[in-house]
Amino acid sequence: MEDYFYLLEACVRCYNACKEDFESTVRMISEARGLDPEFTKRVLLSLKERYGSTERYRRLRAQLPEEFPL
């Protein structure tokens, strides 16, 4: 799998700038990157499955609200 951590990093930056909910954050990231929002959402969710136990994932995840399904 390509390194899609840049989407999680973008999610953190976007949330910190706008404080929007998960769906709005995904939409903004997708629009900025020229990606389909459903694709972006699937990738973000797959990062949790694949890398949830890594330090990199946990560090980024800690910067987002608990209600985000990541």
Backbone as CSV, one residue per row, in Angstrom:
resi,resn,N_x,N_y,N_z,CA_x,CA_y,CA_z,C_x,C_y,C_z
1,MET,0.856,-1.188,0.000,0.000,0.000,0.000,0.894,1.241,0.000
2,GLU,0.542,2.136,-0.839,1.248,3.411,-0.880,1.173,4.081,0.495
3,ASP,2.153,4.878,0.814,2.151,5.577,2.099,1.121,6.702,2.062
4,TYR,-0.020,6.453,2.655,-1.099,7.437,2.674,-1.147,8.220,3.982
5,PHE,-0.079,8.168,4.748,-0.058,8.929,5.987,-0.220,10.424,5.728
6,TYR,0.112,10.862,4.522,-0.064,12.286,4.216,-1.534,12.688,4.357
7,LEU,-2.452,11.754,4.137,-3.873,12.080,4.315,-4.212,12.238,5.799
8,LEU,-3.615,11.412,6.639,-3.858,11.548,8.072,-3.226,12.845,8.581
9,GLU,-2.048,13.172,8.090,-1.410,14.436,8.458,-2.261,15.619,7.996
10,ALA,-2.824,15.518,6.808,-3.707,16.574,6.299,-4.963,16.670,7.148
11,CYS,-5.461,15.544,7.596,-6.644,15.517,8.448,-6.365,16.287,9.742
12,VAL,-5.209,16.055,10.332,-4.829,16.746,11.562,-4.728,18.253,11.314
13,ARG,-4.043,18.639,10.246,-3.885,20.073,9.945,-5.242,20.726,9.675
14,CYS,-6.064,20.059,8.893,-7.378,20.600,8.544,-8.248,20.744,9.794
15,TYR,-8.279,19.710,10.614,-9.077,19.788,11.834,-8.585,20.909,12.737
16,ASN,-7.288,21.007,12.914,-6.740,22.052,13.788,-7.042,23.450,13.270
17,ALA,-7.145,23.598,11.971,-7.445,24.900,11.390,-8.935,25.243,11.469
18,CYS,-9.788,24.243,11.259,-11.225,24.521,11.118,-12.102,23.981,12.235
19,LYS,-11.634,22.969,12.954,-12.406,22.325,14.030,-13.753,21.800,13.544
20,GLU,-13.767,21.263,12.316,-14.984,20.699,11.740,-15.123,19.225,12.124
21,ASP,-16.294,18.646,11.863,-16.506,17.231,12.143,-15.769,16.370,11.110
22,PHE,-15.811,15.067,11.319,-15.066,14.144,10.470,-15.472,14.253,9.008
23,GLU,-16.756,14.228,8.715,-17.229,14.275,7.332,-16.779,15.556,6.632
24,SER,-16.891,16.674,7.309,-16.466,17.946,6.716,-14.959,17.982,6.507
25,THR,-14.221,17.441,7.455,-12.766,17.389,7.336,-12.363,16.528,6.144
26,VAL,-12.985,15.371,5.997,-12.696,14.487,4.858,-13.033,15.189,3.549
27,ARG,-14.156,15.875,3.514,-14.555,16.592,2.300,-13.521,17.647,1.927
28,MET,-13.069,18.428,2.899,-12.091,19.483,2.623,-10.757,18.910,2.151
29,ILE,-10.305,17.841,2.782,-9.058,17.190,2.361,-9.202,16.676,0.937
30,SER,-10.314,16.023,0.672,-10.549,15.448,-0.658,-10.554,16.519,-1.734
31,GLU,-11.255,17.611,-1.476,-11.307,18.701,-2.451,-9.924,19.289,-2.693
32,ALA,-9.155,19.457,-1.625,-7.814,20.039,-1.762,-6.872,19.120,-2.534
33,ARG,-7.060,17.824,-2.390,-6.176,16.846,-3.037,-6.713,16.325,-4.362
34,GLY,-7.947,16.709,-4.713,-8.554,16.220,-5.948,-8.924,14.755,-5.881
35,LEU,-9.342,14.316,-4.687,-9.700,12.914,-4.468,-11.190,12.776,-4.204
36,ASP,-11.696,11.591,-4.451,-13.075,11.276,-4.118,-13.189,11.163,-2.590
37,PRO,-14.177,11.806,-1.970,-14.307,11.746,-0.510,-14.450,10.323,0.038
38,GLU,-15.134,9.469,-0.676,-15.286,8.081,-0.209,-13.943,7.348,-0.232
39,PHE,-13.133,7.614,-1.245,-11.793,7.038,-1.305,-10.969,7.527,-0.118
40,THR,-11.008,8.824,0.137,-10.253,9.408,1.243,-10.676,8.770,2.559
41,LYS,-11.967,8.627,2.762,-12.484,8.027,3.990,-12.009,6.577,4.128
42,ARG,-12.086,5.805,3.061,-11.626,4.410,3.107,-10.149,4.319,3.447
43,VAL,-9.348,5.189,2.841,-7.908,5.177,3.118,-7.644,5.519,4.578
44,LEU,-8.283,6.549,5.082,-8.078,6.936,6.471,-8.466,5.805,7.423
45,LEU,-9.565,5.150,7.151,-9.997,4.044,8.000,-9.048,2.850,7.881
46,SER,-8.503,2.627,6.696,-7.579,1.501,6.520,-6.254,1.751,7.243
47,LEU,-5.882,3.008,7.408,-4.651,3.307,8.153,-4.761,2.797,9.583
48,LYS,-5.934,2.939,10.176,-6.143,2.449,11.536,-5.942,0.942,11.584
49,GLU,-6.512,0.247,10.635,-6.398,-1.213,10.598,-4.959,-1.664,10.402
50,ARG,-4.259,-1.011,9.503,-2.905,-1.448,9.146,-1.816,-0.930,10.066
51,TYR,-1.981,0.297,10.558,-0.899,0.945,11.292,-1.287,1.430,12.686
52,GLY,-2.467,1.024,13.154,-2.973,1.514,14.436,-2.053,1.321,15.619
53,SER,-1.177,0.353,15.559,-0.284,0.095,16.685,1.060,0.813,16.557
54,THR,1.266,1.542,15.472,2.554,2.212,15.282,2.587,3.557,15.990
55,GLU,3.777,3.966,16.343,3.959,5.258,17.010,3.504,6.406,16.115
56,ARG,3.815,6.339,14.845,3.439,7.409,13.911,1.929,7.607,13.863
57,TYR,1.201,6.496,13.737,-0.259,6.578,13.699,-0.794,7.125,15.022
58,ARG,-0.337,6.564,16.133,-0.856,6.982,17.441,-0.582,8.458,17.715
59,ARG,0.587,8.947,17.302,0.935,10.354,17.515,-0.033,11.265,16.748
60,LEU,-0.299,10.912,15.483,-1.226,11.721,14.685,-2.655,11.586,15.196
61,ARG,-3.050,10.366,15.510,-4.419,10.123,15.960,-4.736,10.892,17.232
62,ALA,-3.762,11.041,18.095,-3.955,11.737,19.371,-4.295,13.214,19.182
63,GLN,-4.063,13.729,18.010,-4.328,15.138,17.725,-5.730,15.372,17.170
64,LEU,-6.520,14.316,17.077,-7.875,14.412,16.534,-8.895,14.069,17.619
65,PRO,-10.127,14.529,17.470,-11.167,14.210,18.450,-11.435,12.706,18.527
66,GLU,-11.813,12.255,19.722,-12.116,10.833,19.918,-13.246,10.350,19.022
67,GLU,-14.186,11.224,18.698,-15.332,10.799,17.878,-14.987,10.553,16.414
68,PHE,-13.811,10.959,15.979,-13.394,10.631,14.610,-13.166,9.123,14.548
69,PRO,-13.718,8.438,13.549,-13.632,6.971,13.495,-12.310,6.433,12.977
70,LEU,-11.238,7.068,13.337,-9.917,6.629,12.872,-9.220,5.810,13.931
